[in-house]
Amino acid sequence: MTSPSRGPFASAASGPLKVANRASAERLDALQAARAVAAILVVFYHANDFVLPLRLYDGEIAWKGFGWGYAGVEFFFVLSGFIIAYVHREDLGRPARVARFLRKRVIRIYPIYWVVLTFLLLGYQFVPDLAPEAARDGYSILTSYLLAPAEGRTVLPVAWTLKHEILFYITFVTLIVDLRLGAAVFALWMAACALHLADPPESFPSAFFLSPYNLLFMLGLAAAYLYRHLPARSVGCLLLLGIAGFLAVGFSEQYVSPWPLGLRTLTYGFSAAAIVASLARARYSVLRLGVFLGDASYAIYLLHLPVMNAAAILIALTGMQALVPPLLMFALLSCVAVFAGAVAHLVIERPLLAYLSPRHRSAIPQLGRG
């Protein structure tokens, strides 16, 4: 997303979670496909509400209904909480596993992000007029690379969500170091965020550390704990309720009136938690394409806005937008963005993750070890 005022997606795992039995694998494949849907919703939002009106059609959009695609971010945050709890539940209260947890999270988040950010900064060297203020400021560039909390925008607009992810990971570390102490720290953090729901702070650092978006990770953790206890007969209804919640908030915001940020975020969060818990509990099979796009969702998320902006600039130079209606152009830009992210996943992200995995490193001869 372009700014916290409008609301990772980044995901916590690169591919579908692998478990012992086939039924569980199918359930988690469904979550992976849902992650693809969330990423594509964010693509739709940026294509419709930013690229088309600002780059090509002088304020005109394809369809107002695409404007709630920002909610893919809320889904990502809930799903991230779920996945972290699902994958690392055995690490809680075991401080010896902190290093492994942090290594996995760093490898998952930073390498492909650094590649995209570096290429973006290099691109701005050739077209400096297009560079945002953050790309001209050394401090902003440094905090963008580190994903450290900082006032102002990041060089890559969607990276603000990754900063919330990193904050969540750091807090989760306290649960690994000491379960009781970590639970107290996490509960205090969530309580502080909840106390500001009615009137979220607008200035840094409170706007970051006490943001309503932080509560979404807690809902993901709750979904990871509760989904096993869902009665099988209730799963379908819960899934439909979750989807209905998303649609109700999204379309009412677009066609009736905006929701207060805290209430909107929490309603999306509960809806996302219902969807995630339902898909984790049910035994839905999905198309392999959906699973693949879920694998590629992080690369799609990182790349989609720079790719669409670059494509729109080239299109504007040719004047082609005068011959193509906004809806068709929207579809074209969205497909280009998803395709570019999928290619980046195959060509860059997947090889990087394989190279940096402990299994790969163990096969590399160590200097000084004979």
Secondary structure, DSSP 4 states (H G I P E B T S, - for coil): ---TTT-----S-SSPPP-SSHHHHHHHHHHHHHHHHHHHHHHHHHIIIIIIIIIISTT--S-GGGGGGGGHHHHHHHHHHHHHHHHHGGGTT-GGGHHHHHHHHHHHHHHHHHHHHHHHHHHHHH-GGG--GGGG-HHHHHHHHHT---SS--SSTTHHHHHHHHHHHHHHHHHHH-HHHHHHHHHHHHHHHHHTSSS---STTHHHHT-GGGHHHHHHHHHHHHGGGS-GGGHHHHHHHHHHHHHHHHHHHHHT-PPPHHHHHHHHHHHHHHHHHHHHHS-----HHHHHHHHTHHHHHHHHHHHHHHHHHHHHHHTGGGTS-HHHHHHHHHHHHHHHHHHHIIIIIHHHHHHHSHHHHHTSPPTT--
